[in-house]
Amino acid sequence: MAERGHLEETERHTIAESAMKWIFDNHNMLDLLLLRESCASCAIEGNGVCEICGETLSRLINGEHVSDRYLLGLAWFMRDSKERDDQ
């Protein structure tokens, strides 16, 4: 049993599940593929955030394991990008 206020090593954070749900509820596959390509283009130019988010998105699209911190980072990146686009 995990110490109070901590997760077990293999236990997924419930908010990470919410982040994944938000990603797939608010973006269709075409959106995700276009974002992955945009991230890849920016990563080539040395943008580290896009490099991380693009690789995370690739793993997510391919059904591979994505850790909580990468999933939450991707969701936050996508949310911030959407807010900037909406302005």
C-alpha positions, 0 to 999 in steps of 0.5 A: 500500500502506498504512503498517504498522499503518494501513488504506488509505483505502477499506479496511474494518476487519475488526472492522467486518465482525465487528460487522455480522455480530454485529448481524444474527446477534443481532437479527432485523429486527423487533428492528432496526426497534423499536430504530430507533423507540426511538432516534428517540423518544429523539433527539427528546428531545435524546439525541445518541447515539440520534440517531446510532445511529438514523440509522446503523441506518436506513442499515444497514437500507436497505442504505446505506453505513455507515462503520466508526466508525458501525458499531462505535459502533452495535454497541457501543451495542446490546451495552451496551443488551442488557447493561443489559436482561439485568441 
